[in-house]
Amino acid sequence: MQTQTHPLIAPTLGTARNITSFHYGPGGGQKIYIQSSLHADELPGMLVSWALRRKLAALEEAGRIRGEVVVVPVANPIGLNQHFLGHLTGRFETNTAQNFNRNFYELAALIEPVIESRLTENVDANRSAIRAAMHEALNAQKPETEIESQRLALQKLSYDADAVLDLHCDWEAAMHLYTNPDLWPEVEPLARYLDAKASLLALNSVGNPFDEIHSFCWSDLRGRFGERFPIPNGSISVTIELRGQREVSYDYAEHDAQAIVEYLTTRGVIDGTAAPLPLLEFAATPLAGAEPLVAPISGVLVYRCEVGTWVDAGQEIADIVDPLTDRVVTVSNTVAGVLYARHLTRFATAGLEFARIAGATAFRSGSLLSN
């Protein structure tokens, strides 16, 4: 195992932060990149990374890693330093209000000026040419702020990975994941090992989140040049939502780390025989089919359904109780699907998005992610 340190731009006099990456395996084969807690207040991924690193160390010692596995347990040291009255607030950068998981460099746009002339009839050569162009483009970037340097450091570590796993969590949620529909056949085994209750597919959910900037580049290039040049899915990228913020336990971390090991075994990155694939309880659905439920009034939020359960259309999901007027408003869904996430708060402001249902039919467009 090798440890690398990647300095960030110091935001003020007397301060400095770094990204730390751990590299397992001899290299020369597939490269896998795994990071956790890009939203710094989403802590289950840090514990999963800790458990996974212990497993990878043992596998490396046994000579069973074929390629390179890179783990970044703390992907957002900036956010980890954002505390307000005892609360960690690591989703948005306090100086700019930017979401830490948005606005990454759009790789397809960066390499557009040079890539067409480098493509050939050889798919493997095209993969190498595209990655070389990405490398050149990222090296040419000149970040001016700490958050820009953090984004660039993470992309330099991950742009050439064959698979990218970005470990997040939601407020309160069942295990679920997001990925590109072009990649679903290769991601489905991971969903099965993780026991994902929802698998949400989107080509471009808008905003350049970390996982999408890896996969969308290849899909975009294939859309432009695929009729003339063979272009592969050069990066299998997935956002894994490790249940809810409070679901931090050794049992969960062990389960999720082992699921990742099994997935890497199916990919041939880890030598051995993977465990039999479990059944997938619920089919993958389009992210554009996810229904957000919004509170029509303010009041105490009382849930009537648990995350990870199937709800039929018209089911009563939650009540909003106004203790001043005795008014109770019940909010129901309009699409059938899995209630995969809900807000941690139990007090609703009018207009609060408090839950999401994974529906099977796309009906939304534009920005598909929460802020």
C-alpha positions in Angstrom: 0.0 0.0 0.0 1.2 3.5 -0.8 -0.1 6.7 0.7 -0.1 9.9 -1.2 -0.8 13.5 0.0 -2.4 16.1 -2.3 -2.1 19.7 -0.9 -5.0 22.1 -1.4 -4.8 25.9 -1.8 -4.5 27.5 1.6 -7.6 29.7 2.1 -6.1 32.0 4.8 -2.8 32.7 6.4 -1.7 29.9 8.8 -4.0 27.2 7.4 -3.5 24.3 5.1 -5.4 21.1 4.2 -4.7 18.0 2.2 -6.4 15.1 0.4 -5.0 11.7 1.4 -5.2 8.7 -0.9 -4.3 5.1 -0.2 -3.3 2.9 -3.2 -3.5 -0.9 -3.1 -2.3 -3.4 -5.6 0.5 -3.6 -8.1 -1.2 -1.6 -10.8 -1.1 -2.6 -14.5 -4.7 -3.8 -14.6 -8.0 -2.1 -13.9 -8.0 1.0 -11.7 -10.8 1.4 -9.1 -11.4 4.7 -7.4 -13.4 4.8 -4.2 -14.1 8.0 -2.1 -16.3 8.8 0.8 -18.0 11.8 2.5 -17.7 14.3 -0.3 -20.6 15.8 1.6 -18.6 15.9 4.8 -21.7 15.5 7.1 -22.4 12.1 5.5 -20.3 9.9 7.7 -21.3 6.2 7.0 -18.9 6.2 4.0 -15.9 7.0 6.1 -16.5 4.0 8.3 -17.1 1.8 5.2 -13.8 3.1 3.8 -12.1 2.2 7.0 -13.5 -1.3 6.9 -12.7 -1.6 3.2 -9.1 -0.5 3.7 -8.6 -3.3 6.2 -9.9 -5.9 3.8 -7.8 -4.5 0.9 -4.7 -4.6 3.0 -5.3 -8.3 3.7 -6.0 -9.0 0.0 -2.9 -7.2 -1.0 -0.8 -9.1 1.4 -2.2 -12.3 0.0 -1.4 -11.2 -3.6 -5.0 -11.2 -4.7 -5.4 -7.6 -6.0 -5.0 -7.4 -9.8 -4.6 -3.8 -10.7 -5.0 -0.8 -8.4 -7.6 0.2 -5.9 -7.5 3.8 -4.7 -9.4 4.8 -1.5 -9.9 8.4 -0.4 -11.7 8.1 3.0 -11.9 11.9 3.6 -12.8 13.5 0.2 -13.8 16.8 1.8 -11.4 18.1 4.5 -12.8 21.6 3.9 -16.3 20.6 4.9 -15.1 18.7 7.9 -14.0 22.0 9.4 -17.4 23.6 9.0 -19.1 23.5 12.5 -21.8 25.8 13.6 -22.8 25.7 17.3 -21.8 22.0 17.6 -23.3 20.9 14.3 -21.2 19.7 11.3 -22.5 21.4 8.2 -20.5 19.9 5.4 -22.8 19.9 2.4 -22.2 23.4 1.2 -19.0 25.5 1.3 -19.7 28.3 3.7 -17.7 31.0 1.8 -19.5 30.5 -1.6 -22.6 28.4 -0.7 -21.6 25.9 -3.4 -22.6 22.3 -3.0 -19.4 20.3 -2.6 -20.8 17.7 -5.0 -21.5 20.0 -7.9 -19.5 22.0 -10.5 -16.7 19.5 -11.2 -14.9 20.0 -14.5 -16.9 18.8 -17.4 -14.4 16.5 -19.1 -16.1 16.2 -22.5 -16.0 20.0 -22.9 -12.4 20.2 -21.8 -11.1 17.7 -24.4 -13.5 18.7 -27.2 -10.9 20.9 -29.0 -8.5 18.0 -29.5 -10.1 14.6 -29.2 -11.7 14.1 -32.7 -8.4 14.1 -34.5 -7.0 11.5 -32.1 -9.8 8.9 -32.5 -9.3 5.8 -34.6 -11.1 2.5 -35.4 -9.5 0.8 -32.4 -11.6 1.0 -29.2 -8.7 0.4 -26.9 -6.6 3.0 -28.5 -9.6 5.4 -28.2 -9.9 4.7 -24.5 -6.2 5.6 -24.1 -6.4 8.6 -26.3 -9.4 10.0 -24.4 -7.8 9.5 -21.0 -4.6 11.1 -22.3 -6.6 14.1 -23.4 -8.3 14.3 -20.0 -4.9 14.1 -18.3 -3.6 17.0 -20.4 -6.8 19.1 -19.8 -6.8 18.6 -16.0 -3.1 19.5 -15.7 -3.8 22.7 -17.6 -6.4 23.9 -15.0 -5.4 26.7 -12.6 -7.6 26.6 -9.6 -7.8 29.9 -7.6 -9.6 28.8 -4.5 -9.5 26.0 -2.0 -12.7 24.4 -3.2 -11.6 24.5 -6.8 -8.3 22.9 -5.8 -10.2 20.2 -3.9 -12.3 19.4 -7.0 -9.3 19.2 -9.2 -7.3 17.0 -6.8 -10.2 14.5 -6.7 -10.6 14.5 -10.5 -6.9 14.0 -11.1 -7.0 10.9 -8.8 -10.1 9.5 -10.5 -10.3 10.5 -14.2 -8.6 7.4 -15.5 -10.4 4.9 -13.2 -12.3 2.0 -14.8 -14.8 2.2 -12.0 -15.6 5.1 -9.6 -17.6 4.5 -6.4 -18.7 7.7 -4.6 -19.9 6.9 -1.1 -22.7 9.2 0.2 -25.8 8.9 2.4 -29.1 10.7 2.6 -31.0 12.2 5.6 -33.0 9.0 6.3 -33.0 6.4 3.6 -32.8 2.9 2.4 -29.7 1.7 0.6 -29.9 3.1 -2.9 -27.6 4.2 -5.8 -27.4 6.5 -8.8 -25.8 5.7 -12.1 -25.8 6.2 -15.9 -28.4 4.1 -17.7 -25.6 3.1 -20.2 -23.8 1.5 -17.3 -26.6 -0.4 -15.6 -25.7 -3.9 -16.8 -22.2 -3.5 -15.2 -23.6 -1.8 -12.1 -26.4 -4.2 -11.4 -24.2 -6.8 -9.6 -23.1 -4.0 -7.2 -26.7 -3.1 -6.5 -27.4 -6.8 -5.7 -24.5 -7.2 -3.3 -25.4 -3.9 -1.6 -29.1 -4.9 -1.4 -30.1 -1.6 -2.9 -33.8 -0.8 -2.6 -33.7 1.7 -5.4 -31.4 2.1 -8.4 -31.9 5.4 -10.1 -30.7 6.0 -13.6 -29.9 9.3 -15.3 -27.6 10.3 -18.1 -27.2 13.9 -17.0 -29.0 15.1 -13.9 -27.5 18.6 -14.3 -25.0 20.3 -12.1 -21.9 18.2 -12.8 -21.9 16.0 -9.7 -18.8 13.8 -9.1 -20.0 10.5 -10.4 -21.6 11.9 -13.5 -18.6 13.8 -14.7 -16.8 10.5 -15.2 -19.5 8.5 -17.0 -21.2 11.3 -18.9 -18.0 12.2 -20.8 -17.9 8.8 -22.4 -21.7 8.8 -23.2 -21.4 12.3 -24.6 -18.4 11.4 -26.8 -20.2 8.3 -28.0 -23.2 10.4 -29.0 -21.0 12.7 -31.0 -18.5 10.4 -32.6 -19.9 6.8 -32.0 -21.0 6.3 -35.6 -17.5 6.8 -36.8 -15.3 5.7 -33.9 -15.9 3.0 -31.3 -16.0 4.6 -27.8 -16.3 2.4 -24.7 -17.9 3.0 -21.3 -14.5 4.2 -20.1 -15.6 4.8 -16.5 -18.3 2.8 -14.5 -19.3 5.5 -12.0 -21.8 5.1 -9.2 -23.0 7.2 -6.3 -23.8 4.8 -3.4 -26.2 6.2 -0.8 -25.4 4.3 2.3 -28.8 4.6 4.0 -29.2 7.6 6.4 -26.9 9.9 8.3 -27.5 8.1 11.6 -26.8 4.6 10.1 -23.2 4.5 11.3 -22.4 1.0 12.7 -19.8 -1.7 12.4 -22.3 -4.1 11.1 -23.4 -1.9 8.2 -19.8 -1.0 7.4 -18.8 -4.6 7.3 -21.7 -5.5 5.1 -21.1 -2.7 2.7 -17.3 -3.1 2.5 -17.8 -6.8 1.8 -20.3 -6.0 -0.9 -17.7 -3.8 -2.6 -15.1 -6.6 -2.3 -17.6 -9.0 -3.9 -18.3 -6.6 -6.8 -14.6 -6.0 -7.4 -14.1 -9.8 -7.4 -16.8 -10.1 -10.2 -14.8 -7.5 -12.2 -11.6 -9.5 -11.8 -9.9 -6.8 -9.8 -9.7 -9.1 -6.8 -8.6 -12.7 -7.5 -11.1 -15.3 -6.3 -14.7 -16.5 -6.6 -17.4 -13.9 -5.8 -20.3 -14.8 -3.6 -23.5 -15.8 -5.4 -25.4 -12.8 -6.6 -28.4 -12.0 -4.4 -31.8 -11.2 -5.9 -32.5 -7.5 -6.6 -35.7 -6.7 -4.7 -36.8 -3.7 -6.8 -36.0 -3.0 -10.5 -33.9 0.0 -11.6 -36.0 3.1 -12.4 -35.3 6.5 -14.1 -34.3 9.3 -11.8 -36.7 11.4 -13.8 -39.4 9.1 -12.5 -38.7 9.9 -8.9 -41.5 11.9 -7.2 -40.5 14.5 -4.7 -43.1 15.1 -2.0 -43.5 18.7 -0.8 -45.1 20.0 2.4 -48.1 22.3 1.5 -48.1 23.9 5.0 -45.8 24.3 8.0 -46.1 22.1 11.0 -45.0 18.9 12.7 -44.0 16.2 10.2 -45.3 12.8 11.1 -44.3 10.0 8.7 -46.7 7.1 8.1 -44.4 4.9 5.9 -40.9 3.6 6.4 -38.1 4.0 3.9 -37.3 1.0 1.8 -41.0 0.0 1.4 -43.2 -0.2 -1.6 -46.0 2.4 -1.7 -48.9 2.3 -4.1 -50.1 5.4 -5.8 -52.3 7.5 -3.5 -50.8 6.1 -0.3 -50.7 8.3 2.8 -47.0 9.1 3.3 -47.0 11.7 6.0 -49.1 14.2 8.0 -48.3 17.8 8.6 -49.8 18.8 11.9 -50.5 22.5 12.8 -50.8 22.6 16.7 -52.1 26.1 16.6 -55.2 25.5 14.4 -55.6 21.7 14.8 -55.3 21.4 11.0 -53.8 18.2 9.8 -52.8 17.8 6.1 -52.0 14.4 4.8 -49.6 14.2 1.8 -50.0 11.2 -0.5 -47.9 10.2 -3.5 -49.1 10.0 -7.1 -46.7 7.4 -8.4 -46.2 3.8 -7.2 -42.7 2.9 -6.2 -40.2 2.6 -3.4 -40.1 5.3 -0.7 -36.3 5.5 -0.8 -35.5 8.7 1.1 -37.0 11.1 3.5 -35.9 14.2 5.4 -34.4 13.9 8.9 -36.3 16.9 10.2 -39.7 16.5 12.0 -40.7 20.1 11.5 -41.8 21.1 8.0 -41.7 24.6 6.5 -44.1 25.3 3.7 -42.5 24.0 0.5 -40.1 21.6 2.1 -39.2 18.6 0.0 -39.4 15.8 2.6 -39.5 12.5 0.8 -38.9 10.8 -2.6 -40.6 7.9 -4.3 -38.8 5.9 -7.1 -41.4 5.7 -9.8 -41.0 3.6 -13.0 -42.0 6.2 -15.6 -40.0 9.3 -16.3 -42.0 12.5 -16.0 -39.5 15.2 -14.8 -36.8 17.1 -16.7 -34.1 19.6 -15.9 -32.2 19.5 -12.6 -33.1 16.1 -11.1 -31.1 16.2 -7.8 -31.8 17.9 -4.5 -29.8 21.0 -3.7 
